[in-house]
């Protein structure tokens, strides 16, 4: 099969991370969780006492930190300067801070450059909010996932409960809705559906059902390209 660049975009809670990981595994591709990169920046900034209102400090931070995504022990780990921060970047506090930092132009420029470098050779699945529109507008295959906010909030709530993190369902849904507004209204690379993206509503679908639809479309596209 041709080694393609596959973009998966959509708001929080639609299943992007799980689907990107499983899709990459099925295809033998590299999976890039770009959302995790922005979470790492938020965590690193928080640790250093840098706010989202300090552009110069943020630009320096992005130049100095080393972000690495790697497979380990049958899963995927996220490293910040060699430290495994896979769990640390998924706390409610980092989740709350991430959209503030992700909206900053200096942060997005740095992360987009890194994402392009990692994915330019193809054979990669990237998930995020601006992959098909800003990072790789020339991606061979683009998906845009969506789901009702209440369902996305419920999924996030259950995920946090399973990890033993304190969570409130109503607040989690409100946080999801607030993140939607922040992502879609920011001036730098807002969340927008690419015109040539295949749209899948995951509200009533299982991960397995969505994955099957994605694989069917990929097979069709790649067969046409041969």
C-alpha positions in Angstrom: 0.0 0.0 0.0 1.1 3.5 -0.7 2.4 5.3 2.3 0.0 8.2 2.8 -0.5 11.1 5.1 -3.9 10.6 6.9 -5.4 13.5 8.8 -8.1 13.1 11.5 -9.6 16.3 12.8 -12.5 17.1 15.1 -13.4 18.6 18.5 -12.5 17.0 21.9 -14.2 13.7 22.8 -15.0 12.4 19.4 -12.6 9.5 19.7 -9.7 11.0 17.6 -6.9 9.7 19.8 -8.2 6.1 20.1 -9.1 5.9 16.4 -5.8 7.4 15.2 -3.9 4.9 17.3 -5.9 1.9 16.1 -5.8 3.1 12.5 -2.1 3.5 12.5 -1.7 0.1 14.0 -3.9 -1.5 11.3 -1.9 0.2 8.6 1.5 -0.2 10.1 1.8 3.6 10.2 3.3 6.0 12.7 0.6 7.6 15.0 1.1 11.3 15.9 -1.1 12.6 18.7 -0.7 16.3 18.0 -3.1 17.2 20.8 -0.7 15.6 23.3 2.0 18.0 22.0 -0.1 21.0 23.0 -0.8 19.4 26.4 3.0 19.0 26.9 3.5 22.7 26.3 0.7 23.6 28.8 2.3 21.3 31.4 5.8 22.7 30.8 4.6 26.3 31.0 2.6 25.6 34.1 5.6 24.1 35.8 7.7 27.1 34.9 5.1 29.6 35.9 4.6 30.9 32.4 1.2 32.2 31.5 -0.5 32.2 28.1 -0.1 36.0 28.1 3.7 35.8 27.8 4.5 35.4 24.1 8.3 35.8 24.4 8.5 33.3 27.2 6.3 30.9 25.4 8.4 31.1 22.2 11.5 30.4 24.2 9.9 27.5 26.0 8.8 25.9 22.7 12.4 26.2 21.4 13.9 24.7 24.5 11.7 21.7 25.3 12.0 18.3 23.7 8.8 16.5 22.9 8.9 12.9 21.9 6.1 10.4 21.1 7.1 6.7 21.2 5.6 3.2 21.5 6.4 1.4 24.7 5.1 -1.7 26.4 2.3 -2.1 23.9 1.2 1.5 24.3 2.1 5.0 23.4 4.1 7.3 25.8 4.6 11.0 25.7 7.9 12.4 26.9 8.9 15.9 27.9 12.7 16.3 28.0 13.0 12.5 28.5 10.4 12.4 31.3 7.3 10.2 30.8 4.4 12.7 31.2 1.7 10.5 29.6 -0.5 10.6 32.6 0.5 14.1 33.8 -0.8 15.8 30.6 -4.3 14.2 31.1 -5.2 15.7 34.4 -8.2 18.1 34.6 -5.9 21.0 35.3 -3.8 20.5 32.2 -6.9 19.9 30.1 -8.3 23.2 31.3 -5.0 25.1 30.5 -4.3 23.5 27.1 -6.7 25.5 24.9 -5.2 28.7 26.4 -1.7 27.8 25.2 -2.9 26.1 22.0 -4.5 29.3 20.9 -1.1 31.2 21.0 0.4 31.8 17.6 4.0 31.2 18.8 2.9 27.8 20.3 1.0 26.8 17.1 3.9 27.8 14.8 6.4 25.7 16.8 4.1 22.6 17.1 3.0 22.8 13.4 6.7 22.9 12.4 7.4 19.8 14.5 4.4 18.0 13.2 5.3 18.7 9.6 8.8 17.4 10.2 7.6 14.2 11.8 5.0 13.5 9.1 6.6 14.7 5.9 7.7 11.3 4.7 4.2 9.8 4.8 3.1 6.6 6.4 1.6 8.6 9.2 -1.7 9.2 10.9 -2.0 12.6 12.6 -5.0 13.7 14.7 -5.8 17.1 16.0 -7.9 20.1 15.2 -6.1 21.7 12.2 -4.3 18.8 10.6 -6.2 18.8 7.3 -6.4 22.6 7.1 -3.2 24.0 8.4 -0.6 21.3 9.2 -1.1 19.1 6.1 -3.7 20.6 3.8 -2.2 18.3 1.1 -2.9 15.2 3.2 -3.9 12.2 1.0 -6.9 11.3 3.2 -8.8 13.5 5.6 -11.4 12.7 8.1 -13.5 15.0 10.3 -15.1 13.4 13.3 -18.0 15.0 15.2 -20.4 14.1 18.0 -23.0 15.8 20.2 -21.4 17.8 23.1 -23.3 15.9 25.7 -22.0 12.6 24.5 -18.5 13.8 24.2 -18.7 15.2 27.8 -20.0 11.8 29.0 -17.1 10.0 27.3 -14.5 12.3 28.9 -16.2 12.0 32.3 -16.1 8.2 32.1 -12.5 8.3 31.0 -11.5 10.4 34.0 -13.5 8.2 36.4 -11.7 5.1 35.1 -8.4 6.8 35.8 -9.5 7.6 39.4 -9.7 11.3 38.7 -12.4 13.4 40.4 -14.9 14.7 37.9 -18.4 16.1 37.6 -20.5 15.2 34.6 -22.2 18.5 34.1 -18.9 20.4 34.5 -17.2 18.1 32.1 -19.8 18.7 29.5 -19.5 22.5 30.1 -15.7 22.2 29.7 -16.2 20.4 26.4 -18.5 23.1 25.1 -16.1 25.8 26.3 -13.2 24.1 24.5 -15.3 24.0 21.3 -15.8 27.7 21.4 -12.1 28.3 22.1 -11.0 26.0 19.3 -13.4 27.4 16.7 -12.9 31.1 17.4 -9.2 31.4 17.9 -7.5 33.5 15.2 -4.6 31.1 14.5 -5.5 27.8 12.9 -9.1 27.5 14.2 -11.0 24.2 14.2 -12.5 24.1 10.7 -13.7 21.1 8.7 -11.6 20.8 5.5 -13.8 20.9 2.4 -12.4 17.6 1.2 -12.7 15.7 4.5 -14.9 12.7 5.0 -17.3 13.5 7.9 -18.2 10.8 10.4 -20.6 11.5 13.2 -19.5 9.2 16.1 -22.4 10.0 18.5 -24.2 6.7 18.0 -21.2 4.7 16.7 -18.7 2.5 18.5 -15.0 2.9 18.0 -15.0 -0.4 16.0 -17.8 0.9 13.7 -16.0 4.2 13.0 -12.7 2.4 12.4 -14.4 0.1 9.9 -15.8 3.1 8.0 -12.4 4.7 7.9 -10.6 1.6 6.7 -13.2 1.1 4.0 -12.6 4.6 2.7 -8.9 4.4 2.9 -8.9 1.1 0.9 -11.1 2.7 -1.7 -8.9 5.8 -2.1 -5.7 3.8 -2.2 -7.1 1.4 -4.8 -8.1 4.3 -7.0 -4.6 5.7 -6.7 -2.9 2.5 -7.9 
